[in-house]
Amino acid sequence: MSVIMTLRFAANPDKLEQLAAEQSEVIQGISERAQAAGVIAHRFYGSDGQVMVVDEWPDAESFQRFYAAEEAVIGPLMAELEAGEPEITFWRKLETGDDVGWN
């Protein structure tokens, strides 16, 4: 069963959108390599002074291998954002009988 991975860090969401526009080829390259590594779904979300990545991966190990391989690319982007230390959490789907969407 797949896992949801959340990666949260302190940063300005507007600055991330600006950086993504300015370095779209770098962001697209990361996305393409994530897809090759097995990512099922991916989104960025922002709130007041916080950024969160929400991904679905086949398993935690697939994400961990990808992230380790991309550290040399992701690290400088995080530095440009003056990002705080990321908090990575893996979530498993709970069977509660009330699912809606994501079919």
C-alpha positions as CSV (number, residue, x, y, z in Angstrom):
1,M,0.0,0.0,0.0
2,S,1.3,3.5,-0.8
3,V,2.2,6.1,1.7
4,I,1.6,9.9,2.0
5,M,4.7,11.8,2.7
6,T,4.5,15.3,4.1
7,L,7.6,17.6,4.2
8,R,7.1,20.8,6.1
9,F,9.5,23.7,6.6
10,A,9.5,27.4,7.5
11,A,9.7,29.6,4.5
12,N,7.9,32.3,2.6
13,P,5.4,30.6,0.2
14,D,5.4,33.6,-2.2
15,K,9.2,33.3,-2.4
16,L,8.9,29.7,-3.3
17,E,6.5,30.5,-6.1
18,Q,8.8,33.2,-7.4
19,L,11.8,30.8,-7.2
20,A,9.8,28.1,-9.1
21,A,9.0,30.6,-11.9
22,E,12.6,31.8,-12.1
23,Q,14.1,28.3,-12.0
24,S,11.3,26.3,-13.7
25,E,13.8,24.1,-15.5
26,V,15.3,23.0,-12.2
27,I,11.9,22.4,-10.6
28,Q,10.8,20.4,-13.7
29,G,13.9,18.3,-13.6
30,I,13.3,17.4,-10.0
31,S,9.7,16.5,-10.9
32,E,10.7,14.3,-13.8
33,R,13.3,12.5,-11.7
34,A,10.7,12.0,-8.9
35,Q,8.3,10.5,-11.4
36,A,11.0,8.2,-12.6
37,A,11.7,7.2,-9.0
38,G,8.0,6.3,-8.4
39,V,6.1,9.4,-7.1
40,I,2.4,8.9,-7.6
41,A,1.2,12.4,-6.8
42,H,2.9,15.7,-5.7
43,R,1.7,19.1,-4.6
44,F,3.2,22.2,-2.8
45,Y,1.0,24.1,-0.3
46,G,1.7,27.3,1.6
47,S,0.4,29.0,4.7
48,D,1.7,31.9,6.8
49,G,5.5,31.4,6.8
50,Q,5.2,27.6,6.1
51,V,5.5,25.4,3.1
52,M,4.3,21.8,2.9
53,V,4.9,19.2,0.2
54,V,2.4,16.4,0.0
55,D,3.4,13.4,-2.0
56,E,2.1,9.9,-2.5
57,W,4.9,7.3,-2.9
58,P,4.8,3.5,-3.3
59,D,6.6,3.3,0.0
60,A,8.8,5.4,2.3
61,E,12.0,3.9,1.0
62,S,11.3,5.1,-2.6
63,F,11.0,8.7,-1.3
64,Q,14.1,8.4,0.9
65,R,16.2,7.1,-2.1
66,F,14.9,9.9,-4.3
67,Y,15.5,12.6,-1.7
68,A,19.0,11.4,-0.9
69,A,19.9,11.4,-4.6
70,E,18.5,14.9,-5.1
71,E,20.1,16.5,-2.0
72,A,22.7,18.3,-4.2
73,V,19.9,20.0,-6.2
74,I,17.3,20.5,-3.4
75,G,19.7,21.8,-0.9
76,P,20.7,25.0,-2.8
77,L,17.0,25.7,-3.4
78,M,16.2,25.4,0.3
79,A,19.1,27.7,1.0
80,E,17.8,30.3,-1.4
81,L,14.5,30.2,0.4
82,E,16.2,30.6,3.7
83,A,14.2,27.5,4.7
84,G,14.1,26.0,8.1
85,E,14.9,22.4,8.8
86,P,12.4,20.1,7.0
87,E,10.1,17.8,9.0
88,I,9.3,14.7,7.0
89,T,6.5,12.4,8.1
90,F,5.1,9.3,6.4
91,W,1.4,8.5,6.8
92,R,-0.5,5.3,6.1
93,K,-4.1,5.3,5.1
94,L,-6.5,4.3,7.8
95,E,-9.5,2.1,7.0
96,T,-12.5,4.0,8.4
97,G,-15.2,3.4,5.8
98,D,-15.9,7.0,5.0
99,D,-13.5,7.7,2.1
100,V,-14.4,10.4,-0.4
101,G,-12.4,11.2,-3.6
102,W,-8.8,10.2,-4.6
103,N,-10.2,7.1,-6.3
